Protein backbone atom coordinates (compact mmCIF):
# COMPACT_ATOMS: atom_id res chain seq x y z
CA UNK A 1 0.00 0.00 0.00
CA UNK A 2 1.43 3.36 -1.02
CA UNK A 3 2.32 5.62 1.93
CA UNK A 4 1.10 8.72 0.05
CA UNK A 5 -2.31 7.13 -0.46
CA UNK A 6 -2.51 6.27 3.25
CA UNK A 7 -1.96 9.93 4.08
CA UNK A 8 -4.97 11.10 2.07
CA UNK A 9 -7.45 8.21 2.23
CA UNK A 10 -10.21 8.43 4.86
CA UNK A 11 -13.18 6.38 5.99
CA UNK A 12 -16.01 6.77 3.45
CA UNK A 13 -18.58 6.82 6.26
CA UNK A 14 -17.23 9.17 8.94
CA UNK A 15 -14.32 10.74 6.99
CA UNK A 16 -12.03 9.77 9.88
CA UNK A 17 -8.48 8.39 9.68
CA UNK A 18 -7.73 4.80 8.74
CA UNK A 19 -5.05 2.49 10.16
CA UNK A 20 -3.30 -0.07 7.96
CA UNK A 21 -3.27 -3.66 9.21
CA UNK A 22 -0.59 -5.16 6.97
CA UNK A 23 -1.04 -8.72 8.24
CA UNK A 24 -4.78 -8.79 7.50
CA UNK A 25 -4.50 -6.52 4.42
CA UNK A 26 -7.20 -4.20 5.75
CA UNK A 27 -7.74 -0.53 6.48
CA UNK A 28 -9.29 -0.08 9.92
CA UNK A 29 -11.66 2.70 10.97
CA UNK A 30 -11.64 2.67 14.76
CA UNK A 31 -14.49 5.19 15.03
CA UNK A 32 -16.92 3.04 13.00
CA UNK A 33 -15.30 -0.27 14.03
CA UNK A 34 -15.02 -1.39 10.41
CA UNK A 35 -12.26 -3.08 8.42
CA UNK A 36 -12.07 -2.34 4.70
CA UNK A 37 -10.28 -5.02 2.66
CA UNK A 38 -7.31 -4.42 0.40
CA UNK A 39 -7.54 -6.65 -2.68
CA UNK A 40 -4.59 -6.88 -5.07
CA UNK A 41 -3.14 -3.72 -3.51
CA UNK A 42 -6.35 -1.72 -4.02
CA UNK A 43 -8.43 -0.64 -1.02
CA UNK A 44 -12.12 -1.53 -1.36
CA UNK A 45 -13.80 1.42 0.34
CA UNK A 46 -17.40 0.21 0.13
CA UNK A 47 -19.50 -0.11 3.27
CA UNK A 48 -21.01 -3.35 1.94
CA UNK A 49 -17.53 -4.89 1.59
CA UNK A 50 -16.33 -3.86 5.07
CA UNK A 51 -16.44 -6.25 7.98
CA UNK A 52 -17.45 -5.25 11.48
CA UNK A 53 -14.69 -5.44 14.07
CA UNK A 54 -15.22 -7.61 17.10
CA UNK A 55 -14.80 -6.29 20.63
CA UNK A 56 -11.35 -7.86 20.93
CA UNK A 57 -10.16 -6.23 17.70
CA UNK A 58 -11.04 -2.66 18.61
N, C-alpha and C positions, 0 to 999 in steps of 0.2 A: 504494500500500500504506500503510495507516494506521500511523503511528509508534508508537502505543500497542500495537497488535497485535504489531509487531516486538519490542517490549520483553518480551512475555510468551510468545511462541511459541518452541518448542524443537523439536529434531529428534525425531521419533517413535521413532527407534531407540535413540539413545544419550542422549537428553534434554539434549544439548549445545546451545550457541548456534548461531544461524543468521545468515548474512550475506546481505543483499539485493544481488542483481546486477540493477540497474534495466534495463540494456541488454538482457539476456537474459530478463528477467522470470522470475527464479528465486531461490529461497532455497537457499543453499549451506551444507552441513554439511562443514566441513573435516576433522573427525575421521573421519567415515565416507566421505568423498570422494563425496558424493552431491549432486545438484542437484534440488530439488523445484520443479516448474513452478508458475507463477502464471497461472491462466486466468480472464479477465474480472475481474481484481482479487481473486480468491479463491485462496489457496494450496492446492495439492493435496498433502496430507501423507501420501500412501500410498507405501509402499516400492516397490510394483509400478509406480508412475507416475514414480518418480525415475530420473534417468539417472546413470550412473557418470561421475565426472570423470576426464579423461585426466591423464597426468603433467604436461603443460604447463599445465593449468588449476589444479592444486593449488598 
